[in-house]
Amino acid sequence: MVAYLRIRRLPALQDNLIPLLEQPGEGRAAVVDPAEAEPVITALDHGGMELVAVLHTHHHWDHIGGTAELLQRWPQAMVVGNGADQHRLPPLSHPVADGDRFVLLDRTVEVLAVSGHTNGHLAYVLPACVMGGQEQPPELFCGDTLFSCGCGRLFEGTPGQMLMSLQRLAALPPQTRIWCAHEYTAKNVAFALSQDPHNSTLQSFAHHVQQLVQAQLPTIPSRLELELQVNPFLRCHTPALQAATGQTDPEAVLAELRRRRQKL
């Protein structure tokens, strides 16, 4: 039987969201991209849980900043990240690469290379499973590659690399829950509406996001089936976005959308 897994978002810094994966029945937890240690330590102490793993999607400081302090407290925790990028990451006990699989909290984790934001960026996928007689959806931890209604800046990669990475994520099961690393949704939605104003699904989503923001509730996780309908960076092949950008090649559409988004 698959053990129950609870996922929470821990706010950190200005707009970071640290995914915390908890196995309450076993008193174990794992964390993805700990920008800071304090929110993680507080949550685990409150729940009487032990940190068993730290997963890194990429090397930026606001994704690895809390790792060293967490390892001082839980030195036995395994540290996962891209082996090809380990010179820029905290010391890795479990270097991984595209296509690898490993077990975390009794769940299988699949590793996907998703370059674009950085060259060594990874995403982690927990496939769907049956828990308590009910099927649980796949979980995607994608760092700064895919956001709700947006995608990450191209700090190291090219538009072509980002397009391929987003297409790879778009091919996951539509019910996949998306746990990105920042709460950028409201700004992303405003930009998306400026590029795709006649998208009725996007209009409804914008209203929903506005309600969440007013209620001070998180917009994450999102779901892939929704993002495929509202996220302009996943819709570079559509006539609406091609007309908006004046481009026909999806790679050129993405490059122009990213250039425009950067100005905001």
Phi, psi and omega per residue, in radians:
M1 nan 2.429 3.110
V2 -1.362 2.273 -3.132
A3 -1.236 2.590 3.131
Y4 -1.107 2.338 3.137
L5 -2.185 2.177 3.108
R6 -1.908 2.393 3.132
I7 -2.076 2.262 3.107
R8 -2.184 2.799 3.063
R9 -1.874 2.175 3.083
L10 -1.846 1.988 3.106
P11 -1.114 2.485 3.111
A12 -2.638 2.742 -3.121
L13 0.876 -2.420 -3.083
Q14 -1.519 -0.750 -3.061
D15 -2.563 0.301 3.093
N16 -1.306 2.623 2.996
L17 -2.185 2.081 -3.140
I18 -1.722 1.969 3.082
P19 -1.233 2.205 3.090
L20 -1.992 2.078 -3.137
L21 -1.768 2.125 -3.048
E22 -2.119 2.458 3.039
Q23 -2.051 1.424 -2.961
P24 -1.001 -0.669 -3.110
G25 -1.143 -0.396 -3.128
E26 -1.847 -0.156 -3.130
G27 1.199 0.532 -3.102
R28 -2.146 2.688 -3.131
A29 -2.628 2.794 3.049
A30 -2.391 2.765 -3.095
V31 -2.353 2.569 3.108
V32 -1.998 2.234 3.054
D33 0.907 1.117 -3.124
P34 -1.300 1.736 3.118
A35 -1.087 -0.654 3.120
E36 -2.386 2.706 3.136
A37 -1.506 -0.612 -2.967
E38 -0.994 -0.815 3.139
P39 -1.086 -0.597 -3.140
V40 -1.229 -0.809 -3.140
I41 -1.058 -0.762 3.137
T42 -1.063 -0.799 -3.119
A43 -1.132 -0.728 -3.099
L44 -1.269 -0.686 3.085
D45 -1.095 -0.729 -3.136
H46 -1.102 -0.635 -3.129
G47 -1.621 0.006 -3.119
G48 1.071 0.754 -3.039
M49 -2.005 2.730 3.129
E50 -1.871 2.355 3.084
L51 -1.417 2.142 -3.108
V52 -1.949 -0.214 -3.113
A53 -2.781 2.554 3.000
V54 -2.186 2.141 3.129
L55 -1.883 2.360 3.106
H56 -2.026 2.319 3.037
T57 -1.534 -0.586 3.122
H58 -2.848 3.134 -2.868
H59 -1.589 -0.062 -3.047
H60 -1.067 2.567 -3.000
W61 -1.022 -0.584 -3.096
D62 -1.438 0.260 3.030
H63 -2.180 -0.262 -3.120
I64 -2.139 -0.025 -2.972
G65 -1.034 -0.487 -3.100
G66 -1.678 -0.051 -2.995
T67 -1.105 -0.821 -3.071
A68 -1.018 -0.767 -3.137
E69 -1.186 -0.636 3.100
L70 -1.129 -0.649 -3.133
L71 -1.288 -0.423 3.015
Q72 -1.128 -0.626 -3.127
R73 -1.440 -0.691 -3.120
W74 -2.231 1.294 -3.034
P75 -1.145 -0.295 -3.117
Q76 -1.465 -0.146 -3.087
A77 -1.115 2.382 3.081
M78 -1.329 2.542 -3.102
V79 -2.075 2.066 -3.002
V80 -1.954 2.441 3.077
G81 -3.052 3.110 -3.103
N82 -1.228 2.045 -3.122
G83 -1.063 -0.530 3.125
A84 -1.290 -0.218 -3.090
D85 -2.048 0.267 -2.962
Q86 -1.220 -0.288 3.069
H87 -1.213 -0.230 -3.141
R88 -1.982 0.097 -3.115
L89 -2.024 2.856 2.963
P90 -0.999 2.733 -3.129
P91 -0.906 2.191 -3.061
L92 -1.671 2.243 2.984
S93 -1.540 -0.380 -3.124
H94 -2.347 1.370 3.043
P95 -1.184 2.418 -3.103
V96 -2.284 2.949 3.138
A97 -2.512 2.968 -3.127
D98 -0.914 2.296 3.106
G99 1.587 -0.181 3.117
D100 -1.207 2.752 3.013
R101 -2.324 2.550 3.040
F102 -2.611 2.929 -3.098
V103 -1.806 2.286 3.133
L104 -2.367 2.104 3.132
L105 0.902 0.763 3.115
D106 1.164 0.267 3.079
R107 -2.072 2.520 3.043
T108 -1.325 2.407 3.080
V109 -2.094 2.275 3.083
E110 -1.823 2.429 -3.091
V111 -1.816 2.253 3.109
L112 -2.130 2.285 3.009
A113 -1.417 2.194 -3.092
V114 -2.379 1.223 -3.105
S115 -1.237 2.839 -3.125
G116 2.497 -1.132 3.041
H117 -1.100 -0.878 2.923
T118 -2.335 2.837 -3.108
N119 -1.218 -0.517 -3.083
G120 -1.789 0.333 -3.053
H121 -1.162 2.378 3.056
L122 -2.094 2.766 2.937
A123 -2.195 2.683 3.140
Y124 -2.131 2.304 -3.102
V125 -2.108 2.242 2.946
L126 -1.746 1.933 -3.119
P127 -1.083 2.843 3.100
A128 -1.028 2.650 3.114
C129 -2.607 2.915 3.068
V130 -1.770 2.200 -3.083
M131 -2.378 2.102 -3.136
G132 1.085 0.542 3.129
G133 1.445 -0.019 3.127
Q134 -2.087 2.489 3.121
E135 -1.363 2.250 3.084
Q136 -1.684 2.430 -3.066
P137 -1.249 2.818 3.011
P138 -1.102 2.636 3.121
E139 -2.075 2.296 -3.137
L140 -2.047 2.181 3.054
F141 -1.949 1.822 -2.879
C142 -2.047 0.204 3.057
G143 0.958 -2.110 -3.094
D144 -1.948 0.365 3.089
T145 -1.430 -0.937 -3.114
L146 -2.104 2.230 3.005
F147 -1.969 2.930 2.990
S148 -1.168 2.069 -3.137
C149 1.158 0.360 -3.135
G150 -2.832 -3.078 3.028
C151 -2.531 2.950 -3.075
G152 -1.332 2.814 3.053
R153 -1.157 2.699 3.136
L154 -1.636 1.380 -3.123
F155 -1.279 -0.653 -3.088
E156 -2.200 -0.551 -3.054
G157 -1.569 -3.083 -3.114
T158 -1.912 2.863 3.040
P159 -0.989 -0.640 3.115
G160 -1.115 -0.714 3.102
Q161 -1.141 -0.771 3.138
M162 -1.119 -0.715 3.119
L163 -1.043 -0.789 3.132
M164 -1.111 -0.683 3.133
S165 -1.152 -0.765 3.136
L166 -1.164 -0.644 3.076
Q167 -1.118 -0.616 3.116
R168 -1.159 -0.752 3.105
L169 -1.202 -0.616 3.137
A170 -1.128 -0.361 -3.126
A171 -1.479 -0.068 3.079
L172 -1.199 2.878 3.118
P173 -0.966 2.421 -3.053
P174 -1.042 -0.442 -3.120
Q175 -1.431 0.039 -3.132
T176 -0.995 2.304 3.053
R177 -1.541 2.385 -3.030
I178 -1.886 2.013 3.114
W179 -1.884 1.542 3.107
C180 -1.495 3.083 -2.936
A181 -1.774 0.040 3.139
H182 -2.486 2.629 3.061
E183 -1.651 1.408 -3.124
Y184 -1.919 0.118 -2.873
T185 -1.044 -0.785 -3.069
A186 -1.059 -0.810 3.116
K187 -1.145 -0.687 3.131
N188 -1.118 -0.705 3.140
V189 -1.122 -0.733 3.123
A190 -1.052 -0.738 3.101
F191 -1.147 -0.788 -3.124
A192 -1.014 -0.721 3.121
L193 -1.120 -0.572 3.128
S194 -1.209 -0.412 -3.125
Q195 -1.741 -0.454 -3.015
D196 -2.366 1.012 -2.944
P197 -1.195 -0.316 -3.082
H198 -1.694 0.146 -3.135
N199 -1.393 1.835 -3.052
S200 -1.154 -0.615 3.105
T201 -1.141 -0.696 3.091
L202 -1.129 -0.698 3.108
Q203 -1.065 -0.758 3.105
S204 -1.141 -0.706 3.131
F205 -1.119 -0.703 3.120
A206 -1.037 -0.717 3.108
H207 -1.131 -0.719 3.130
H208 -1.105 -0.778 3.141
V209 -1.102 -0.704 3.110
Q210 -1.044 -0.709 3.111
Q211 -1.138 -0.724 3.125
L212 -1.103 -0.771 -3.124
V213 -1.104 -0.758 3.140
Q214 -1.106 -0.566 3.122
A215 -1.527 0.038 -3.121
Q216 1.007 0.749 3.096
L217 -1.926 2.633 -3.131
P218 -1.270 2.653 3.064
T219 -1.692 -0.113 -3.103
I220 -1.890 2.367 0.231
P221 -1.468 2.683 2.953
S222 -1.730 -3.136 3.086
R223 -2.173 2.501 -3.070
L224 -1.072 -0.682 -3.119
E225 -1.043 -0.569 3.065
L226 -1.318 -0.801 -3.101
E227 -1.035 -0.589 3.123
L228 -1.117 -0.355 -3.133
Q229 -1.723 -0.383 -3.011
V230 -2.104 -0.375 -3.022
N231 -1.464 1.981 -3.082
P232 -1.060 -0.509 -3.106
F233 -1.333 -0.236 3.007
L234 -1.720 0.038 -3.050
R235 -2.170 0.510 -3.101
C236 -1.164 -0.253 3.138
H237 -1.565 -0.047 -3.012
T238 -1.538 2.566 3.104
P239 -1.003 -0.621 -3.102
A240 -1.084 -0.810 -3.118
L241 -1.310 -0.535 3.070
Q242 -1.164 -0.714 3.088
A243 -1.162 -0.686 -3.109
A244 -1.131 -0.617 -3.080
T245 -1.663 -0.250 -3.070
G246 1.280 0.359 -3.136
Q247 -2.166 2.702 3.110
T248 -2.004 -0.517 3.111
D249 -1.350 2.226 -3.092
P250 -0.951 -0.629 3.117
E251 -1.118 -0.711 3.111
A252 -1.213 -0.613 3.071
V253 -1.070 -0.838 3.140
L254 -1.063 -0.774 -3.126
A255 -1.042 -0.740 -3.135
E256 -1.216 -0.727 3.088
L257 -1.062 -0.744 -3.128
R258 -1.163 -0.654 3.103
R259 -1.100 -0.759 -3.136
R260 -1.191 -0.726 -3.129
R261 -1.117 -0.580 -3.098
Q262 -1.118 -0.460 -3.079
K263 -1.313 -0.308 -3.066
L264 -1.425 nan nan
